[in-house]
Amino acid sequence: MRERSLTFRELALVAGTRGLLGVGVGLLLAGRLSARQRRSIGLPLLLTGAISTIPIMIYLLRKPALPELASGLEEPAMAI
């Protein structure tokens, strides 16, 4: 498997988009709000999370992979 390092900023961006998706889906499925309120709040969150995920993932997948470690003892701080 290829490993890529992520900066904290990139990790926060990925986590934020996943959070938007989750909140959007949660609001759409929740029964506490009226159907109109759920759609007007949940659908934009869901779409924003889904649409913003695509270019972020393309960027991250195009990043060069980490080079193979010569000794095999060193580990990157954060890798996906």
Backbone torsions as a table, in degrees:
resi	resn	phi	psi	omega
1	MET	NA	140.4	178.6
2	ARG	-83.3	136.1	178.0
3	GLU	-108.3	141.6	177.1
4	ARG	-128.3	140.1	177.6
5	SER	-86.3	148.4	177.8
6	LEU	-122.6	139.2	171.2
7	THR	-79.1	165.1	178.2
8	PHE	-61.1	-37.1	179.7
9	ARG	-62.1	-43.3	179.1
10	GLU	-66.9	-41.2	178.1
11	LEU	-62.7	-42.2	178.9
12	ALA	-64.4	-37.3	178.6
13	LEU	-65.2	-44.5	177.7
14	VAL	-63.7	-46.0	-179.9
15	ALA	-63.3	-37.6	178.9
16	GLY	-64.4	-42.8	179.3
17	THR	-67.9	-37.5	177.0
18	ARG	-65.8	-36.3	177.9
19	GLY	-65.1	-42.6	176.9
20	LEU	-59.5	-43.8	177.6
21	LEU	-59.8	-46.7	-178.6
22	GLY	-63.7	-44.2	179.0
23	VAL	-65.1	-41.3	178.9
24	GLY	-61.2	-46.9	179.2
25	VAL	-64.7	-42.9	179.0
26	GLY	-59.6	-43.1	178.7
27	LEU	-67.2	-37.5	178.9
28	LEU	-66.7	-32.0	-178.2
29	LEU	-90.8	-17.1	-176.3
30	ALA	-70.8	150.8	179.8
31	GLY	-104.3	7.6	-175.0
32	ARG	-81.3	-24.4	-179.5
33	LEU	-106.1	161.7	175.5
34	SER	-68.7	161.3	-178.5
35	ALA	-59.6	-39.0	179.9
36	ARG	-65.5	-43.5	178.6
37	GLN	-64.5	-42.4	179.2
38	ARG	-60.4	-46.0	-179.4
39	ARG	-66.4	-40.9	-176.0
40	SER	-72.0	-23.8	178.7
41	ILE	-101.2	-47.4	-173.7
42	GLY	-71.7	-40.1	-177.5
43	LEU	-64.3	-45.4	175.9
44	PRO	-62.1	-37.3	177.3
45	LEU	-64.7	-44.7	179.3
46	LEU	-61.5	-47.8	-179.0
47	LEU	-66.1	-40.1	178.1
48	THR	-62.4	-45.0	178.5
49	GLY	-63.5	-43.3	-178.3
50	ALA	-68.9	-45.8	-176.8
51	ILE	-69.4	-37.5	-179.3
52	SER	-75.5	-19.8	179.0
53	THR	-68.3	-36.3	-174.3
54	ILE	-60.5	-55.4	-179.9
55	PRO	-66.4	-30.6	178.5
56	ILE	-66.0	-44.8	179.8
57	MET	-67.1	-37.7	176.2
58	ILE	-61.0	-45.1	178.9
59	TYR	-59.4	-47.7	-176.9
60	LEU	-67.7	-36.3	179.7
61	LEU	-72.9	-24.7	177.8
62	ARG	-84.5	-12.4	176.5
63	LYS	-61.3	143.6	178.6
64	PRO	-63.5	143.4	178.0
65	ALA	-70.4	157.6	176.7
66	LEU	-67.1	141.1	176.8
67	PRO	-67.6	152.1	177.1
68	GLU	-62.5	135.5	-179.6
69	LEU	-79.3	130.9	-175.5
70	ALA	-64.2	-47.7	-175.2
71	SER	-85.8	-23.4	-177.2
72	GLY	77.8	-0.3	-178.2
73	LEU	-93.3	-26.3	-176.7
74	GLU	-85.2	141.1	177.7
75	GLU	-122.3	139.7	175.0
76	PRO	-69.1	154.3	-177.6
77	ALA	-62.5	-44.3	-177.6
78	MET	-143.4	124.7	-179.8
79	ALA	-141.2	147.4	174.3
80	ILE	-118.6	NA	NA
